[in-house]
Amino acid sequence: TITTDNNHLNDNHNNKNNASFWSDEESERKVAHQLGEVFLQLFRVACICELDVRSCVLKKVELNGRKYPVELCKGKSGK
């Protein structure tokens, strides 16, 4: 499922620091594989629901811009 694959990606990322994460070719291959699976699942869901992925992403970016304006949120990690 999408949630499981996404959690697996998060676990891989959180268990390594950024510097060493990408120097390991096997980790990069695994993450690339999982990322591909997540995208394929999202596109399948979008097709089934007859949603335009580009439009969905643009709407979400616009919503986040209103919800978390740069001047108030830049440099802060909390919501």
PyMOL Python script that loads the backbone (N, CA, C, O; Angstrom):
from pymol import cmd

cmd.read_pdbstr("""\
ATOM      1  N   THR A   1       0.831  -1.194   0.000  1.00  0.00           N
ATOM      2  CA  THR A   1       0.000   0.000   0.000  1.00  0.00           C
ATOM      3  C   THR A   1       0.870   1.250   0.000  1.00  0.00           C
ATOM      4  O   THR A   1       2.064   1.184   0.289  1.00  0.00           O
ATOM      5  N   ILE A   2       0.272   2.373  -0.322  1.00  0.00           N
ATOM      6  CA  ILE A   2       1.013   3.628  -0.382  1.00  0.00           C
ATOM      7  C   ILE A   2       1.584   3.980   0.981  1.00  0.00           C
ATOM      8  O   ILE A   2       2.738   4.397   1.078  1.00  0.00           O
ATOM      9  N   THR A   3       0.792   3.817   2.038  1.00  0.00           N
ATOM     10  CA  THR A   3       1.254   4.161   3.378  1.00  0.00           C
ATOM     11  C   THR A   3       2.463   3.332   3.778  1.00  0.00           C
ATOM     12  O   THR A   3       3.432   3.867   4.317  1.00  0.00           O
ATOM     13  N   THR A   4       2.415   2.049   3.523  1.00  0.00           N
ATOM     14  CA  THR A   4       3.531   1.168   3.875  1.00  0.00           C
ATOM     15  C   THR A   4       4.792   1.563   3.126  1.00  0.00           C
ATOM     16  O   THR A   4       5.866   1.651   3.721  1.00  0.00           O
ATOM     17  N   ASP A   5       4.669   1.803   1.819  1.00  0.00           N
ATOM     18  CA  ASP A   5       5.840   2.202   1.025  1.00  0.00           C
ATOM     19  C   ASP A   5       6.386   3.544   1.496  1.00  0.00           C
ATOM     20  O   ASP A   5       7.600   3.728   1.581  1.00  0.00           O
ATOM     21  N   ASN A   6       5.495   4.476   1.801  1.00  0.00           N
ATOM     22  CA  ASN A   6       5.928   5.781   2.276  1.00  0.00           C
ATOM     23  C   ASN A   6       6.627   5.659   3.622  1.00  0.00           C
ATOM     24  O   ASN A   6       7.645   6.313   3.849  1.00  0.00           O
ATOM     25  N   ASN A   7       6.101   4.835   4.514  1.00  0.00           N
ATOM     26  CA  ASN A   7       6.738   4.618   5.816  1.00  0.00           C
ATOM     27  C   ASN A   7       8.114   3.992   5.635  1.00  0.00           C
ATOM     28  O   ASN A   7       9.059   4.347   6.339  1.00  0.00           O
ATOM     29  N   HIS A   8       8.227   3.060   4.691  1.00  0.00           N
ATOM     30  CA  HIS A   8       9.517   2.432   4.420  1.00  0.00           C
ATOM     31  C   HIS A   8      10.529   3.477   3.947  1.00  0.00           C
ATOM     32  O   HIS A   8      11.688   3.449   4.364  1.00  0.00           O
ATOM     33  N   LEU A   9      10.099   4.398   3.080  1.00  0.00           N
ATOM     34  CA  LEU A   9      10.989   5.475   2.632  1.00  0.00           C
ATOM     35  C   LEU A   9      11.407   6.352   3.802  1.00  0.00           C
ATOM     36  O   LEU A   9      12.579   6.704   3.934  1.00  0.00           O
ATOM     37  N   ASN A  10      10.447   6.705   4.650  1.00  0.00           N
ATOM     38  CA  ASN A  10      10.770   7.537   5.816  1.00  0.00           C
ATOM     39  C   ASN A  10      11.747   6.840   6.749  1.00  0.00           C
ATOM     40  O   ASN A  10      12.682   7.464   7.250  1.00  0.00           O
ATOM     41  N   ASP A  11      11.536   5.551   6.984  1.00  0.00           N
ATOM     42  CA  ASP A  11      12.445   4.792   7.843  1.00  0.00           C
ATOM     43  C   ASP A  11      13.853   4.789   7.275  1.00  0.00           C
ATOM     44  O   ASP A  11      14.821   5.004   8.004  1.00  0.00           O
ATOM     45  N   ASN A  12      13.971   4.546   5.974  1.00  0.00           N
ATOM     46  CA  ASN A  12      15.294   4.556   5.338  1.00  0.00           C
ATOM     47  C   ASN A  12      15.972   5.902   5.494  1.00  0.00           C
ATOM     48  O   ASN A  12      17.170   5.974   5.765  1.00  0.00           O
ATOM     49  N   HIS A  13      15.212   6.960   5.324  1.00  0.00           N
ATOM     50  CA  HIS A  13      15.792   8.304   5.402  1.00  0.00           C
ATOM     51  C   HIS A  13      16.148   8.670   6.841  1.00  0.00           C
ATOM     52  O   HIS A  13      17.216   9.226   7.096  1.00  0.00           O
ATOM     53  N   ASN A  14      15.270   8.364   7.767  1.00  0.00           N
ATOM     54  CA  ASN A  14      15.485   8.761   9.158  1.00  0.00           C
ATOM     55  C   ASN A  14      16.586   7.972   9.846  1.00  0.00           C
ATOM     56  O   ASN A  14      17.137   8.436  10.844  1.00  0.00           O
ATOM     57  N   ASN A  15      16.919   6.796   9.340  1.00  0.00           N
ATOM     58  CA  ASN A  15      17.944   5.969   9.970  1.00  0.00           C
ATOM     59  C   ASN A  15      19.357   6.311   9.516  1.00  0.00           C
ATOM     60  O   ASN A  15      20.316   5.707   9.997  1.00  0.00           O
ATOM     61  N   LYS A  16      19.503   7.241   8.623  1.00  0.00           N
ATOM     62  CA  LYS A  16      20.831   7.601   8.114  1.00  0.00           C
ATOM     63  C   LYS A  16      20.928   9.118   8.059  1.00  0.00           C
ATOM     64  O   LYS A  16      19.917   9.805   7.909  1.00  0.00           O
ATOM     65  N   ASN A  17      22.148   9.643   8.180  1.00  0.00           N
ATOM     66  CA  ASN A  17      22.267  11.080   7.977  1.00  0.00           C
ATOM     67  C   ASN A  17      22.382  11.331   6.480  1.00  0.00           C
ATOM     68  O   ASN A  17      22.752  10.427   5.732  1.00  0.00           O
ATOM     69  N   ASN A  18      22.072  12.540   6.034  1.00  0.00           N
ATOM     70  CA  ASN A  18      22.016  12.839   4.605  1.00  0.00           C
ATOM     71  C   ASN A  18      23.343  12.617   3.902  1.00  0.00           C
ATOM     72  O   ASN A  18      23.352  12.193   2.746  1.00  0.00           O
ATOM     73  N   ALA A  19      24.457  12.888   4.554  1.00  0.00           N
ATOM     74  CA  ALA A  19      25.766  12.766   3.910  1.00  0.00           C
ATOM     75  C   ALA A  19      26.056  11.324   3.510  1.00  0.00           C
ATOM     76  O   ALA A  19      26.497  11.074   2.388  1.00  0.00           O
ATOM     77  N   SER A  20      25.816  10.369   4.412  1.00  0.00           N
ATOM     78  CA  SER A  20      26.138   8.983   4.091  1.00  0.00           C
ATOM     79  C   SER A  20      25.006   8.283   3.341  1.00  0.00           C
ATOM     80  O   SER A  20      25.234   7.267   2.684  1.00  0.00           O
ATOM     81  N   PHE A  21      23.813   8.811   3.433  1.00  0.00           N
ATOM     82  CA  PHE A  21      22.656   8.159   2.833  1.00  0.00           C
ATOM     83  C   PHE A  21      22.858   7.920   1.341  1.00  0.00           C
ATOM     84  O   PHE A  21      22.629   6.813   0.854  1.00  0.00           O
ATOM     85  N   TRP A  22      23.280   8.936   0.622  1.00  0.00           N
ATOM     86  CA  TRP A  22      23.402   8.812  -0.831  1.00  0.00           C
ATOM     87  C   TRP A  22      24.746   8.270  -1.277  1.00  0.00           C
ATOM     88  O   TRP A  22      24.924   8.005  -2.466  1.00  0.00           O
ATOM     89  N   SER A  23      25.705   8.093  -0.368  1.00  0.00           N
ATOM     90  CA  SER A  23      26.974   7.499  -0.769  1.00  0.00           C
ATOM     91  C   SER A  23      26.866   5.976  -0.842  1.00  0.00           C
ATOM     92  O   SER A  23      27.759   5.318  -1.376  1.00  0.00           O
ATOM     93  N   ASP A  24      25.794   5.420  -0.315  1.00  0.00           N
ATOM     94  CA  ASP A  24      25.552   3.983  -0.346  1.00  0.00           C
ATOM     95  C   ASP A  24      24.672   3.674  -1.563  1.00  0.00           C
ATOM     96  O   ASP A  24      23.481   3.986  -1.560  1.00  0.00           O
ATOM     97  N   GLU A  25      25.248   3.068  -2.592  1.00  0.00           N
ATOM     98  CA  GLU A  25      24.509   2.806  -3.831  1.00  0.00           C
ATOM     99  C   GLU A  25      23.325   1.871  -3.625  1.00  0.00           C
ATOM    100  O   GLU A  25      22.296   2.017  -4.285  1.00  0.00           O
ATOM    101  N   GLU A  26      23.461   0.922  -2.725  1.00  0.00           N
ATOM    102  CA  GLU A  26      22.360  -0.009  -2.469  1.00  0.00           C
ATOM    103  C   GLU A  26      21.172   0.722  -1.847  1.00  0.00           C
ATOM    104  O   GLU A  26      20.026   0.459  -2.213  1.00  0.00           O
ATOM    105  N   SER A  27      21.433   1.636  -0.912  1.00  0.00           N
ATOM    106  CA  SER A  27      20.346   2.422  -0.319  1.00  0.00           C
ATOM    107  C   SER A  27      19.678   3.287  -1.369  1.00  0.00           C
ATOM    108  O   SER A  27      18.452   3.395  -1.407  1.00  0.00           O
ATOM    109  N   GLU A  28      20.478   3.899  -2.217  1.00  0.00           N
ATOM    110  CA  GLU A  28      19.915   4.739  -3.280  1.00  0.00           C
ATOM    111  C   GLU A  28      19.032   3.903  -4.218  1.00  0.00           C
ATOM    112  O   GLU A  28      17.960   4.351  -4.623  1.00  0.00           O
ATOM    113  N   ARG A  29      19.479   2.700  -4.558  1.00  0.00           N
ATOM    114  CA  ARG A  29      18.706   1.824  -5.430  1.00  0.00           C
ATOM    115  C   ARG A  29      17.383   1.446  -4.765  1.00  0.00           C
ATOM    116  O   ARG A  29      16.333   1.454  -5.408  1.00  0.00           O
ATOM    117  N   LYS A  30      17.442   1.113  -3.467  1.00  0.00           N
ATOM    118  CA  LYS A  30      16.229   0.734  -2.744  1.00  0.00           C
ATOM    119  C   LYS A  30      15.242   1.895  -2.667  1.00  0.00           C
ATOM    120  O   LYS A  30      14.043   1.711  -2.876  1.00  0.00           O
ATOM    121  N   VAL A  31      15.746   3.086  -2.367  1.00  0.00           N
ATOM    122  CA  VAL A  31      14.868   4.254  -2.270  1.00  0.00           C
ATOM    123  C   VAL A  31      14.267   4.573  -3.636  1.00  0.00           C
ATOM    124  O   VAL A  31      13.081   4.890  -3.733  1.00  0.00           O
ATOM    125  N   ALA A  32      15.075   4.491  -4.690  1.00  0.00           N
ATOM    126  CA  ALA A  32      14.567   4.738  -6.041  1.00  0.00           C
ATOM    127  C   ALA A  32      13.457   3.753  -6.380  1.00  0.00           C
ATOM    128  O   ALA A  32      12.450   4.135  -6.976  1.00  0.00           O
ATOM    129  N   HIS A  33      13.631   2.500  -6.009  1.00  0.00           N
ATOM    130  CA  HIS A  33      12.625   1.474  -6.251  1.00  0.00           C
ATOM    131  C   HIS A  33      11.337   1.799  -5.489  1.00  0.00           C
ATOM    132  O   HIS A  33      10.250   1.755  -6.064  1.00  0.00           O
ATOM    133  N   GLN A  34      11.452   2.121  -4.220  1.00  0.00           N
ATOM    134  CA  GLN A  34      10.279   2.441  -3.407  1.00  0.00           C
ATOM    135  C   GLN A  34       9.581   3.695  -3.919  1.00  0.00           C
ATOM    136  O   GLN A  34       8.352   3.745  -3.965  1.00  0.00           O
ATOM    137  N   LEU A  35      10.350   4.701  -4.302  1.00  0.00           N
ATOM    138  CA  LEU A  35       9.775   5.932  -4.830  1.00  0.00           C
ATOM    139  C   LEU A  35       8.987   5.650  -6.101  1.00  0.00           C
ATOM    140  O   LEU A  35       7.898   6.187  -6.298  1.00  0.00           O
ATOM    141  N   GLY A  36       9.540   4.810  -6.957  1.00  0.00           N
ATOM    142  CA  GLY A  36       8.824   4.412  -8.164  1.00  0.00           C
ATOM    143  C   GLY A  36       7.518   3.715  -7.841  1.00  0.00           C
ATOM    144  O   GLY A  36       6.495   3.979  -8.474  1.00  0.00           O
ATOM    145  N   GLU A  37       7.545   2.830  -6.862  1.00  0.00           N
ATOM    146  CA  GLU A  37       6.316   2.131  -6.465  1.00  0.00           C
ATOM    147  C   GLU A  37       5.264   3.090  -5.923  1.00  0.00           C
ATOM    148  O   GLU A  37       4.079   2.961  -6.234  1.00  0.00           O
ATOM    149  N   VAL A  38       5.699   4.054  -5.110  1.00  0.00           N
ATOM    150  CA  VAL A  38       4.755   5.030  -4.552  1.00  0.00           C
ATOM    151  C   VAL A  38       4.118   5.844  -5.675  1.00  0.00           C
ATOM    152  O   VAL A  38       2.903   6.040  -5.689  1.00  0.00           O
ATOM    153  N   PHE A  39       4.937   6.317  -6.616  1.00  0.00           N
ATOM    154  CA  PHE A  39       4.397   7.099  -7.731  1.00  0.00           C
ATOM    155  C   PHE A  39       3.422   6.278  -8.572  1.00  0.00           C
ATOM    156  O   PHE A  39       2.365   6.780  -8.953  1.00  0.00           O
ATOM    157  N   LEU A  40       3.759   5.032  -8.865  1.00  0.00           N
ATOM    158  CA  LEU A  40       2.853   4.187  -9.643  1.00  0.00           C
ATOM    159  C   LEU A  40       1.518   4.004  -8.935  1.00  0.00           C
ATOM    160  O   LEU A  40       0.464   4.059  -9.569  1.00  0.00           O
ATOM    161  N   GLN A  41       1.557   3.788  -7.625  1.00  0.00           N
ATOM    162  CA  GLN A  41       0.315   3.621  -6.866  1.00  0.00           C
ATOM    163  C   GLN A  41      -0.505   4.907  -6.867  1.00  0.00           C
ATOM    164  O   GLN A  41      -1.728   4.866  -7.001  1.00  0.00           O
ATOM    165  N   LEU A  42       0.161   6.037  -6.720  1.00  0.00           N
ATOM    166  CA  LEU A  42      -0.559   7.315  -6.747  1.00  0.00           C
ATOM    167  C   LEU A  42      -1.214   7.555  -8.102  1.00  0.00           C
ATOM    168  O   LEU A  42      -2.358   8.003  -8.178  1.00  0.00           O
ATOM    169  N   PHE A  43      -0.477   7.252  -9.171  1.00  0.00           N
ATOM    170  CA  PHE A  43      -1.051   7.434 -10.502  1.00  0.00           C
ATOM    171  C   PHE A  43      -2.223   6.488 -10.743  1.00  0.00           C
ATOM    172  O   PHE A  43      -3.194   6.869 -11.398  1.00  0.00           O
ATOM    173  N   ARG A  44      -2.151   5.267 -10.229  1.00  0.00           N
ATOM    174  CA  ARG A  44      -3.277   4.327 -10.354  1.00  0.00           C
ATOM    175  C   ARG A  44      -4.507   4.873  -9.637  1.00  0.00           C
ATOM    176  O   ARG A  44      -5.610   4.853 -10.183  1.00  0.00           O
ATOM    177  N   VAL A  45      -4.319   5.356  -8.428  1.00  0.00           N
ATOM    178  CA  VAL A  45      -5.438   5.928  -7.669  1.00  0.00           C
ATOM    179  C   VAL A  45      -6.010   7.133  -8.413  1.00  0.00           C
ATOM    180  O   VAL A  45      -7.228   7.278  -8.518  1.00  0.00           O
ATOM    181  N   ALA A  46      -5.143   7.988  -8.922  1.00  0.00           N
ATOM    182  CA  ALA A  46      -5.598   9.173  -9.654  1.00  0.00           C
ATOM    183  C   ALA A  46      -6.424   8.775 -10.880  1.00  0.00           C
ATOM    184  O   ALA A  46      -7.452   9.387 -11.169  1.00  0.00           O
ATOM    185  N   CYS A  47      -5.970   7.754 -11.591  1.00  0.00           N
ATOM    186  CA  CYS A  47      -6.705   7.289 -12.770  1.00  0.00           C
ATOM    187  C   CYS A  47      -8.066   6.732 -12.386  1.00  0.00           C
ATOM    188  O   CYS A  47      -9.070   7.042 -13.027  1.00  0.00           O
ATOM    189  N   ILE A  48      -8.103   5.917 -11.352  1.00  0.00           N
ATOM    190  CA  ILE A  48      -9.363   5.330 -10.896  1.00  0.00           C
ATOM    191  C   ILE A  48     -10.346   6.419 -10.480  1.00  0.00           C
ATOM    192  O   ILE A  48     -11.541   6.327 -10.758  1.00  0.00           O
ATOM    193  N   CYS A  49      -9.832   7.452  -9.811  1.00  0.00           N
ATOM    194  CA  CYS A  49     -10.684   8.543  -9.319  1.00  0.00           C
ATOM    195  C   CYS A  49     -10.895   9.633 -10.363  1.00  0.00           C
ATOM    196  O   CYS A  49     -11.589  10.618 -10.112  1.00  0.00           O
ATOM    197  N   GLU A  50     -10.291   9.451 -11.536  1.00  0.00           N
ATOM    198  CA  GLU A  50     -10.373  10.430 -12.626  1.00  0.00           C
ATOM    199  C   GLU A  50      -9.915  11.811 -12.167  1.00  0.00           C
ATOM    200  O   GLU A  50     -10.579  12.818 -12.411  1.00  0.00           O
ATOM    201  N   LEU A  51      -8.763  11.832 -11.497  1.00  0.00           N
ATOM    202  CA  LEU A  51      -8.159  13.078 -11.022  1.00  0.00           C
ATOM    203  C   LEU A  51      -6.902  13.392 -11.819  1.00  0.00           C
ATOM    204  O   LEU A  51      -6.160  12.487 -12.201  1.00  0.00           O
ATOM    205  N   ASP A  52      -6.668  14.666 -12.067  1.00  0.00           N
ATOM    206  CA  ASP A  52      -5.466  15.112 -12.741  1.00  0.00           C
ATOM    207  C   ASP A  52      -4.389  15.360 -11.688  1.00  0.00           C
ATOM    208  O   ASP A  52      -4.518  16.263 -10.862  1.00  0.00           O
ATOM    209  N   VAL A  53      -3.324  14.553 -11.722  1.00  0.00           N
ATOM    210  CA  VAL A  53      -2.270  14.636 -10.704  1.00  0.00           C
ATOM    211  C   VAL A  53      -1.659  16.032 -10.667  1.00  0.00           C
ATOM    212  O   VAL A  53      -1.460  16.586  -9.585  1.00  0.00           O
ATOM    213  N   ARG A  54      -1.362  16.606 -11.817  1.00  0.00           N
ATOM    214  CA  ARG A  54      -0.755  17.942 -11.874  1.00  0.00           C
ATOM    215  C   ARG A  54      -1.641  18.970 -11.173  1.00  0.00           C
ATOM    216  O   ARG A  54      -1.154  19.786 -10.390  1.00  0.00           O
ATOM    217  N   SER A  55      -2.927  18.927 -11.453  1.00  0.00           N
ATOM    218  CA  SER A  55      -3.870  19.854 -10.838  1.00  0.00           C
ATOM    219  C   SER A  55      -3.929  19.656  -9.322  1.00  0.00           C
ATOM    220  O   SER A  55      -3.968  20.628  -8.567  1.00  0.00           O
ATOM    221  N   CYS A  56      -3.937  18.401  -8.882  1.00  0.00           N
ATOM    222  CA  CYS A  56      -3.961  18.102  -7.446  1.00  0.00           C
ATOM    223  C   CYS A  56      -2.729  18.667  -6.748  1.00  0.00           C
ATOM    224  O   CYS A  56      -2.833  19.259  -5.673  1.00  0.00           O
ATOM    225  N   VAL A  57      -1.568  18.481  -7.359  1.00  0.00           N
ATOM    226  CA  VAL A  57      -0.318  18.974  -6.767  1.00  0.00           C
ATOM    227  C   VAL A  57      -0.317  20.496  -6.708  1.00  0.00           C
ATOM    228  O   VAL A  57       0.048  21.076  -5.685  1.00  0.00           O
ATOM    229  N   LEU A  58      -0.720  21.144  -7.789  1.00  0.00           N
ATOM    230  CA  LEU A  58      -0.735  22.609  -7.804  1.00  0.00           C
ATOM    231  C   LEU A  58      -1.695  23.175  -6.758  1.00  0.00           C
ATOM    232  O   LEU A  58      -1.387  24.171  -6.103  1.00  0.00           O
ATOM    233  N   LYS A  59      -2.854  22.541  -6.602  1.00  0.00           N
ATOM    234  CA  LYS A  59      -3.809  22.989  -5.580  1.00  0.00           C
ATOM    235  C   LYS A  59      -3.231  22.819  -4.176  1.00  0.00           C
ATOM    236  O   LYS A  59      -3.422  23.678  -3.316  1.00  0.00           O
ATOM    237  N   LYS A  60      -2.527  21.713  -3.947  1.00  0.00           N
ATOM    238  CA  LYS A  60      -1.937  21.468  -2.626  1.00  0.00           C
ATOM    239  C   LYS A  60      -0.822  22.471  -2.335  1.00  0.00           C
ATOM    240  O   LYS A  60      -0.718  22.970  -1.215  1.00  0.00           O
ATOM    241  N   VAL A  61       0.002  22.768  -3.321  1.00  0.00           N
ATOM    242  CA  VAL A  61       1.073  23.751  -3.140  1.00  0.00           C
ATOM    243  C   VAL A  61       0.468  25.121  -2.829  1.00  0.00           C
ATOM    244  O   VAL A  61       0.963  25.839  -1.959  1.00  0.00           O
ATOM    245  N   GLU A  62      -0.603  25.480  -3.540  1.00  0.00           N
ATOM    246  CA  GLU A  62      -1.274  26.756  -3.281  1.00  0.00           C
ATOM    247  C   GLU A  62      -1.854  26.792  -1.866  1.00  0.00           C
ATOM    248  O   GLU A  62      -1.709  27.790  -1.161  1.00  0.00           O
ATOM    249  N   LEU A  63      -2.507  25.712  -1.455  1.00  0.00           N
ATOM    250  CA  LEU A  63      -3.073  25.625  -0.105  1.00  0.00           C
ATOM    251  C   LEU A  63      -1.971  25.761   0.953  1.00  0.00           C
ATOM    252  O   LEU A  63      -2.122  26.510   1.918  1.00  0.00           O
ATOM    253  N   ASN A  64      -0.858  25.031   0.766  1.00  0.00           N
ATOM    254  CA  ASN A  64       0.253  25.122   1.719  1.00  0.00           C
ATOM    255  C   ASN A  64       0.819  26.534   1.785  1.00  0.00           C
ATOM    256  O   ASN A  64       1.213  26.996   2.856  1.00  0.00           O
ATOM    257  N   GLY A  65       0.861  27.222   0.644  1.00  0.00           N
ATOM    258  CA  GLY A  65       1.349  28.601   0.626  1.00  0.00           C
ATOM    259  C   GLY A  65       0.484  29.528   1.454  1.00  0.00           C
ATOM    260  O   GLY A  65       0.986  30.431   2.124  1.00  0.00           O
ATOM    261  N   ARG A  66      -0.820  29.302   1.403  1.00  0.00           N
ATOM    262  CA  ARG A  66      -1.734  30.118   2.217  1.00  0.00           C
ATOM    263  C   ARG A  66      -1.679  29.704   3.689  1.00  0.00           C
ATOM    264  O   ARG A  66      -1.724  30.550   4.582  1.00  0.00           O
ATOM    265  N   LYS A  67      -1.582  28.411   3.928  1.00  0.00           N
ATOM    266  CA  LYS A  67      -1.596  27.883   5.292  1.00  0.00           C
ATOM    267  C   LYS A  67      -0.286  28.168   6.031  1.00  0.00           C
ATOM    268  O   LYS A  67      -0.283  28.445   7.231  1.00  0.00           O
ATOM    269  N   TYR A  68       0.825  28.095   5.295  1.00  0.00           N
ATOM    270  CA  TYR A  68       2.149  28.277   5.892  1.00  0.00           C
ATOM    271  C   TYR A  68       2.938  29.319   5.115  1.00  0.00           C
ATOM    272  O   TYR A  68       3.872  28.966   4.395  1.00  0.00           O
ATOM    273  N   PRO A  69       2.583  30.603   5.241  1.00  0.00           N
ATOM    274  CA  PRO A  69       3.290  31.632   4.476  1.00  0.00           C
ATOM    275  C   PRO A  69       4.774  31.693   4.846  1.00  0.00           C
ATOM    276  O   PRO A  69       5.143  31.553   6.012  1.00  0.00           O
ATOM    277  N   VAL A  70       5.604  31.902   3.842  1.00  0.00           N
ATOM    278  CA  VAL A  70       7.059  31.887   4.024  1.00  0.00           C
ATOM    279  C   VAL A  70       7.476  32.867   5.114  1.00  0.00           C
ATOM    280  O   VAL A  70       8.314  32.537   5.953  1.00  0.00           O
ATOM    281  N   GLU A  71       6.910  34.050   5.111  1.00  0.00           N
ATOM    282  CA  GLU A  71       7.326  35.077   6.082  1.00  0.00           C
ATOM    283  C   GLU A  71       7.048  34.669   7.530  1.00  0.00           C
ATOM    284  O   GLU A  71       7.674  35.198   8.449  1.00  0.00           O
ATOM    285  N   LEU A  72       6.127  33.745   7.740  1.00  0.00           N
ATOM    286  CA  LEU A  72       5.822  33.285   9.094  1.00  0.00           C
ATOM    287  C   LEU A  72       6.458  31.947   9.427  1.00  0.00           C
ATOM    288  O   LEU A  72       6.662  31.637  10.600  1.00  0.00           O
ATOM    289  N   CYS A  73       6.774  31.153   8.419  1.00  0.00           N
ATOM    290  CA  CYS A  73       7.190  29.768   8.658  1.00  0.00           C
ATOM    291  C   CYS A  73       8.634  29.455   8.288  1.00  0.00           C
ATOM    292  O   CYS A  73       9.134  28.396   8.668  1.00  0.00           O
ATOM    293  N   LYS A  74       9.309  30.316   7.577  1.00  0.00           N
ATOM    294  CA  LYS A  74      10.664  30.005   7.126  1.00  0.00           C
ATOM    295  C   LYS A  74      11.585  29.749   8.324  1.00  0.00           C
ATOM    296  O   LYS A  74      11.664  30.558   9.249  1.00  0.00           O
ATOM    297  N   GLY A  75      12.275  28.615   8.285  1.00  0.00           N
ATOM    298  CA  GLY A  75      13.222  28.260   9.346  1.00  0.00           C
ATOM    299  C   GLY A  75      12.594  27.555  10.534  1.00  0.00           C
ATOM    300  O   GLY A  75      13.284  27.242  11.505  1.00  0.00           O
ATOM    301  N   LYS A  76      11.277  27.297  10.470  1.00  0.00           N
ATOM    302  CA  LYS A  76      10.593  26.616  11.567  1.00  0.00           C
ATOM    303  C   LYS A  76      10.199  25.226  11.097  1.00  0.00           C
ATOM    304  O   LYS A  76       9.744  25.062   9.965  1.00  0.00           O
ATOM    305  N   SER A  77      10.367  24.225  11.949  1.00  0.00           N
ATOM    306  CA  SER A  77      10.046  22.854  11.546  1.00  0.00           C
ATOM    307  C   SER A  77       8.654  22.412  12.004  1.00  0.00           C
ATOM    308  O   SER A  77       8.127  21.436  11.471  1.00  0.00           O
ATOM    309  N   GLY A  78       8.055  23.085  12.955  1.00  0.00           N
ATOM    310  CA  GLY A  78       6.735  22.709  13.451  1.00  0.00           C
ATOM    311  C   GLY A  78       5.641  23.259  12.561  1.00  0.00           C
ATOM    312  O   GLY A  78       5.880  24.150  11.746  1.00  0.00           O
ATOM    313  N   LYS A  79       4.442  22.728  12.717  1.00  0.00           N
ATOM    314  CA  LYS A  79       3.318  23.216  11.916  1.00  0.00           C
ATOM    315  C   LYS A  79       2.569  24.288  12.658  1.00  0.00           C
ATOM    316  O   LYS A  79       1.587  24.824  12.143  1.00  0.00           O
TER     317      LYS A  79
END
""", "prot")
cmd.dss("prot")
cmd.show_as("cartoon", "prot")
cmd.util.cbc("prot")
cmd.orient("prot")
